[in-house]
């Protein structure tokens, strides 16, 4: 019966086509709790398909952590689940004025909350 009752084309919204504040950005997350970092990474990438999320779980400094500290647009340091040596590296190599966030808790929801709070500012 499409000849009698034509079906109008359905317009769908493609959420990935809408630009957002994290498009093309690098978000680094440092936490010793690997499962928390992985969950936060997955959720961030689901919410912001064009974001790049890198995780670090190292107990000490290394060149990869130094590079993340230098280059990340946003660096989330889960200080309640962190090694002192790694946080020292992050603070030493983080450019002044760069966005570094410290969530109140040590779970994935605290990570997402602090990022969302930053984006709302």
C-alpha positions in Angstrom: 0.0 0.0 0.0 2.9 2.4 -0.3 1.3 3.8 -3.4 -1.8 4.9 -1.5 -0.1 5.9 1.7 3.4 7.0 1.0 5.8 6.5 3.8 7.8 9.6 4.5 11.5 9.2 4.7 12.7 8.9 8.3 15.4 11.4 9.3 17.7 10.0 11.8 20.2 11.9 13.9 23.7 10.7 13.7 25.2 11.6 17.1 28.7 11.0 15.8 28.2 13.7 13.1 27.5 16.4 15.7 30.7 18.1 16.8 31.5 18.2 20.5 34.2 19.6 22.8 36.3 16.5 22.7 36.5 15.9 19.0 40.1 15.3 18.0 41.3 15.7 21.6 43.6 13.4 23.5 42.5 12.5 27.0 45.0 10.7 29.2 43.9 8.8 32.3 46.3 7.7 35.0 45.1 5.1 37.5 46.6 2.0 39.1 43.2 0.3 38.9 43.3 -0.9 35.3 39.6 -2.0 35.2 38.5 1.5 36.2 40.6 3.1 33.5 39.3 0.6 30.9 35.7 1.3 31.8 36.2 5.0 31.8 37.9 4.8 28.4 35.1 2.7 26.9 32.4 5.1 28.2 34.2 8.2 27.0 34.6 6.7 23.6 30.9 5.8 23.5 29.9 9.3 24.5 32.5 11.1 22.4 33.3 8.9 19.3 36.0 11.2 18.0 38.1 11.4 21.2 41.3 9.6 21.7 41.8 8.1 25.2 45.1 6.8 26.4 45.6 4.9 29.7 48.5 4.6 32.0 48.8 2.2 35.0 52.5 2.4 35.5 53.9 2.6 39.0 56.9 4.7 37.9 57.8 7.1 35.2 58.7 6.2 31.6 58.9 7.9 28.3 55.3 7.0 27.4 54.0 8.7 30.5 56.2 11.7 29.9 54.8 12.0 26.4 51.2 11.7 27.6 51.9 14.4 30.2 53.3 16.7 27.6 50.7 16.1 24.8 47.4 15.3 26.4 44.7 17.9 26.0 43.2 16.7 29.3 45.0 14.6 31.8 43.0 12.9 34.5 45.1 11.8 37.5 43.3 9.5 39.9 45.4 10.5 42.8 43.6 8.0 45.2 44.8 5.2 43.0 48.3 6.4 42.0 52.0 5.9 42.6 53.9 8.9 43.9 56.7 8.4 41.3 54.2 8.5 38.4 52.4 11.6 39.7 55.7 13.4 40.0 56.5 12.6 36.3 53.1 13.9 35.3 53.4 17.2 37.2 57.0 17.7 36.0 56.2 17.3 32.3 52.7 18.8 32.2 52.8 22.2 30.5 51.7 25.2 32.6 48.1 26.0 31.8 47.3 22.5 30.5 44.1 20.9 31.8 44.9 18.4 34.6 42.0 17.0 36.5 42.0 15.2 39.9 38.7 13.3 40.5 37.4 13.1 44.1 37.0 9.3 44.0 38.9 6.5 42.4 36.1 4.9 40.2 35.2 5.4 36.6 32.2 7.6 37.5 34.5 10.1 39.3 36.6 10.2 36.1 33.6 10.9 33.9 32.2 13.4 36.4 35.4 15.5 36.5 35.7 15.5 32.7 32.0 16.5 32.3 32.5 19.2 34.9 35.5 20.6 32.9 33.5 20.6 29.7 30.7 22.5 31.3 33.0 25.3 32.2 
